[in-house]
Amino acid sequence: MRPIIGITTYDSQSASGLPIVALQTNYIQAILQAGGLPVLLPSQLNQEEWMELYPRLDGLLLTGGGDIALKYFSGTDHPKIGDVDEERDTLELPLLRAAAANGKPFLGICRGCQVVNVALGGTLYTHIPDQLATDIRHDCYPDIPRTHLAHPVRIVEGSQMAEIVGEALLQVNSLHHQGLKDLAPALKAVGYAPDGLVEAVELPGHPFGVAVQWHPEWLRDQEPTWRLFRAFIAACQ
């Protein structure tokens, strides 16, 4: 049987202004192509509801989206902070802590990487251009194709990530204005941009606790990044 993967979503509005639960289809396609069965997790789930659903999931995919509320980490307020959805934070942060604690495989992407770090005690740059000395543009949106390869990421030798992707250097897209600042104590940094920004982390001792700052769901034609989804689904089985 194919593993059931819970995928986090975001709240939006339909063309007629009605509230909807939304998700870019690339995440769904990636899970299906890798051999998993996607189940969408709406932010409206309360604790009792997600705890009832949680044991039925074989893995958890934390997706991209808006910024995490400042009250969950020690971060600097900034006017560029946007699309904060505390209902989503209230679901994803404890959900990730549960997966980290009991060994359920998880993959974090972009915001999902930041959720992993914050949930386990780390902090974020709340606007990279103003808080990190860099000549790299990390927020390559909305005027640039999402498949644009913005910069390389150096993968740490001997890491689980290195074993998965099989490459020492990946070319990645970059669609974020925030990033990992202080790494959570339990996490290990396993991928770096040329300016030193952490781009990939893993949870040592966990069957599959991996998160990346780029968007591999848009780069499924590239074998090294596609291996990430296949490895995730294999761990969920």
Residue pairs with C-beta under 8 A, 6 or more apart in sequence:
2 35
2 36
2 37
2 237
3 35
3 36
3 37
3 58
3 59
3 233
3 236
3 237
4 36
4 37
4 39
4 56
4 57
4 58
4 59
5 31
5 36
5 37
5 38
5 39
5 57
5 58
5 59
5 60
5 61
5 233
5 236
6 39
6 40
6 41
6 53
6 54
6 57
6 59
6 60
6 61
7 23
7 27
7 28
7 31
7 38
7 39
7 40
7 41
7 61
7 63
8 41
8 43
8 60
8 61
8 62
8 63
8 88
8 91
8 92
8 95
8 112
9 21
9 22
9 23
9 40
9 41
9 42
9 43
9 63
10 21
10 22
10 23
10 43
10 63
10 65
10 66
10 85
10 88
11 19
11 20
11 21
11 22
11 43
11 85
11 87
11 88
12 19
12 20
12 21
12 22
13 19
13 20
14 20
21 40
21 42
21 43
21 44
23 40
23 63
24 63
24 64
24 217
26 217
26 218
26 220
27 38
27 61
27 63
27 109
27 217
28 38
29 217
29 220
30 216
30 217
30 220
30 229
31 37
31 38
31 61
31 229
31 233
32 38
33 220
33 229
34 229
34 230
34 232
34 233
35 230
35 233
35 237
36 58
36 59
36 232
36 233
36 236
38 61
39 57
41 50
41 53
41 91
41 95
43 85
43 87
43 88
43 90
43 91
43 92
44 87
45 53
45 91
47 94
50 91
50 94
50 95
51 98
54 95
54 98
54 104
57 104
58 104
58 105
58 236
58 237
59 104
59 105
59 106
59 107
59 208
59 232
59 233
59 235
59 236
60 95
60 96
60 99
60 104
60 105
60 106
60 107
61 106
61 107
61 109
61 112
61 232
62 92
62 96
62 106
62 107
62 108
62 109
62 111
62 112
62 113
62 115
62 116
62 211
63 109
63 110
63 111
63 112
64 109
64 110
64 111
64 112
64 175
64 176
64 215
65 83
65 85
65 88
65 110
65 111
66 82
66 83
66 84
66 85
66 88
66 111
67 81
67 82
67 83
67 84
67 111
67 126
67 178
68 84
68 89
68 111
68 114
68 115
68 118
68 124
69 84
69 86
69 89
70 77
70 81
70 126
72 89
72 93
72 118
73 118
73 122
73 123
73 124
74 123
75 123
75 124
75 125
75 126
75 181
76 126
76 131
77 126
78 126
78 127
78 130
80 126
80 127
80 130
80 177
81 126
81 127
89 115
92 112
92 115
92 119
93 115
93 118
93 119
94 119
96 106
96 108
96 115
96 116
96 119
96 120
97 119
97 120
98 104
99 105
99 106
99 209
100 106
100 116
100 119
100 120
100 186
100 203
100 206
100 209
103 206
103 207
105 207
105 208
105 209
105 232
105 235
105 236
106 116
106 208
106 209
106 210
106 211
107 208
107 210
107 211
107 228
107 229
107 232
108 114
108 115
108 116
108 210
108 211
108 212
109 211
109 212
109 214
109 215
109 216
109 217
110 175
110 176
110 212
110 213
110 214
110 215
111 176
112 211
113 180
113 200
113 201
113 211
113 212
113 213
114 124
114 176
114 178
114 179
114 180
114 213
116 184
116 187
116 201
116 203
116 209
116 211
117 123
117 124
117 180
117 183
117 184
117 187
117 201
117 211
118 124
118 184
119 184
120 184
120 185
120 186
120 187
120 203
121 184
121 185
121 186
122 180
122 181
122 182
122 183
122 184
122 187
123 181
123 182
124 178
124 179
124 180
124 181
125 131
125 132
125 178
125 179
125 180
125 181
126 178
127 177
127 178
128 134
128 138
128 139
128 176
128 177
128 178
128 179
128 197
129 138
129 139
129 177
131 181
132 179
132 195
132 197
133 195
134 195
134 197
135 195
136 150
136 151
136 174
136 193
136 194
136 195
136 197
137 150
137 174
138 150
138 174
138 176
138 177
138 179
138 193
138 197
139 174
139 175
139 176
139 177
140 148
140 150
140 173
140 174
140 175
141 175
146 173
146 175
146 215
146 218
147 173
147 218
147 219
148 173
149 171
149 172
149 173
150 172
150 173
150 174
151 171
151 172
151 174
151 193
151 194
152 169
152 170
152 171
152 172
152 193
152 194
153 169
153 170
153 171
153 172
153 191
153 192
153 193
153 199
153 200
153 214
154 168
154 169
154 191
154 192
154 194
155 161
155 162
155 165
155 167
155 168
155 169
155 170
155 190
155 191
155 200
156 162
156 188
156 189
156 190
156 191
156 192
157 168
159 188
159 190
159 202
160 190
160 202
160 208
160 210
161 190
161 191
161 200
161 202
161 210
162 168
162 190
164 210
164 227
164 228
164 231
165 224
165 225
165 227
165 228
166 224
166 227
167 224
170 191
170 224
170 225
171 222
172 199
172 212
172 214
172 216
172 219
172 225
173 214
173 215
173 218
173 219
174 213
174 214
175 214
175 215
176 213
179 197
179 198
179 213
180 189
180 197
180 198
180 201
180 213
183 189
183 198
183 201
186 203
186 204
187 201
187 202
187 203
188 201
188 202
188 203
188 204
189 198
189 200
189 201
190 200
190 201
190 202
191 198
191 199
191 200
191 201
191 212
191 213
192 198
192 199
193 199
197 213
198 213
199 212
199 213
199 214
200 210
200 211
200 212
200 213
201 210
201 211
202 209
202 210
202 211
203 209
203 210
207 235
208 231
208 232
208 235
208 236
210 228
210 232
212 228
214 225
216 225
216 226
216 228
216 229
217 229
219 225
219 226
220 226
220 229
